[in-house]
Amino acid sequence: QGITSVAVNGATIGGRLDTDLLIFETDEATMRLAVPEVKPDAIVVTNIFRDQLDRFGELYSVAASLEAMIGELPAESSAILNADDPLIASFAPEAKARRIYFGVRSEKVGAAVPEHAADTIRCVRCQHDLEYRKVYISHLGAYRCPNCGYERPPIDVAVTHAELSGTASTVELETPAGPLRLHLPLPGLHNIYNAAAAVAAAVGLGLDLSEAAAALADLRPAFGRLEEITAGERNVVLGFVKNPISYNTTLRTVLTRPGRKHVLAAHSNTVVDGEDFAWLWDVDLEELTPQLASLVVSGTKAEEVAMRFKYAGVDEPSIQVVPDRPAALEAALQNVESGGTLYILSGYTPTHELRRAMVQRGWVAPFWEE
């Protein structure tokens, strides 16, 4: 429905689209329905993380569905795959489509072993534990199976150098067209992966990369993706988090910024948020505790969020429980000094509710008008 609406909105009265390129972002459950209808020239698969298990099912069922789509692509199409994800890199080895792998090949970022919340660290071929020379996010990294020899494939678009700060990144890429240096006004290693995926997609579509650096330098954080908002004399950073890996990645990006953190954590368990809320216990909130200046929790699961922070070492009397989202926003901002920053870590529904409250206060335009 969303894809159809976008196409209809951009079409002429005669039903023609006056555009050279259409880019659709579709979720895991929609791909199997969208691909046969759209017949894309390229499919980009960025990663497979645990997300809303009550809606999508477990990782391997999601992977099987996506792999089937790759397997059905014709020879003239391109499959843009994350080489650092052992599930994605294994997709449809007999597929007719051209395969283009992107990934990270930098020694200056990442860790030596997967974090405890990593989603899959077993070989997709023999189920033996993988060995990692470098881990970047969750199970993404430079891997090899010591049992059967399955390993990360050669990377076509590789991040060879990355410098990260709390607000931006500098990236060097190796591409089939030569080296490319980027300045991304977006924080986080996850956005470096997104930039590499975009460049790989351009390669797959046969586009000239000469303007890639300028185009990516003009990016701004999307709705809720560490979006920065001026709230009167204070600042708000709105971070949409929906699974352990996105939460941990966002959290670590926030922690690179100076100063103690005023935080509003808002989570609900509606159908669209995911009714299974157990994943919150896999988030490394203990890393945030030493840097907390104040904490407000909100949403339909506010009490459980408060309990999770208590077990993360936050003193229980210091946790403000305010289930109503607009009231929680007001309470959290009152804790922030003039010129200070409030960091919001929130799930899908609370993110929309909190941003709507900011729209009503005139701090930001509705995201569909931006």
Steps between C-alpha positions, in 0.01 A plus 500: 500500500778744588692424180184541292420830673846641431481399134149641455595826673786553256316394186342720234130484426593261222666263745863572404781570747718793398811375682819311429525307823262371765637389838274309738580395855298193588496297818571131533138389483422706188795399282353169385189684379668810358780350291282300255284808442772766476760290312792711629825558316682459831432376851708625794508282813671679788480262795281251684454570869251369753195726466138447601522121520124489559447656155789388279604170660857404579808602303525195279140522378559866407824404328331220302233741374757760392722238340207377291456853364870520406478161332218618275675811369584489127856523369465868412423592865746554785500362854677742735593295806674568831809279493547549876170325583561122477131437431469753218836416340385140459187589302414309183848407370344375175298818437523651152518860623829687526624498859668806651629474855556793734655498846761636739869421478642743755710413802422828680137421582324199648586241765676166527200282596121522445295667773276282714188618314639397159224332305678225309860387538464151354597389152201491265638190331607271785379681818848506651594812695656763275838653575528878467814696422300821545142576609332828407132483605336195660595207272625722216871465441792308351405137569608150407374155590788281625298188425387534138698804380201727429622859527421858415511546122724758330356848541429713191422824686713500815530750784877509549518785750246661732518776757191539716380775731172551681358703211682402178739259328782511247519194278734367233368241256652275239262454204523347151527858373788588734537650850230723643520726806178601675401736778174382654314749720348196672635323808553130556656200332155392384482811280840415354352166398202683348732725300697200373173332400391812310829519311479128420146549370624781275768264368236233437283744306794620293491854635793741498654531847650844438217675684460242778713687755310826450162326518583312822653811659160668471316236704319577823373257766168352398189499719598366842848385392695706755308797366603828664222739598514843665250512788504861615821549700575126498590237242339164438658201328227256395622141464264232369602159641313176437725200572813425706744579219343832396474597866862412578628671186302818573600490866870475421476784251333718765769406753773640273358848561641700791330552834255310716177401330142604568290212363136432422443130426153427360374158394164341429389149406233566237470278194712735288764531772519127556310339785797294619703741711758258643770632264551805725696276737760443227575873469824612665342772713776445755729700269271802536459491879830673594425790267137560603410847626125435512257233382130508410325186374171496313266297278265210562800303631640781716513289816692220327742753350552640851567151634752433223687821588491404868674173417747700289608673819291819495386605848126429509388827667672698223287339226198713406214285369264709283291272274337785302736590215447880474515530879818293503657730242419802715634332814821392327566848359461653844803298608716653225692820557475785249715415199506134600384193308228242563557160340183310416526123449160380387315229312279544196173627649657720772733656240199611295314619811795699632577655165133593460523682834802689366306593186220639718756712687633635170848352543492295182288455188304178438750255350296462179543874434879497533 
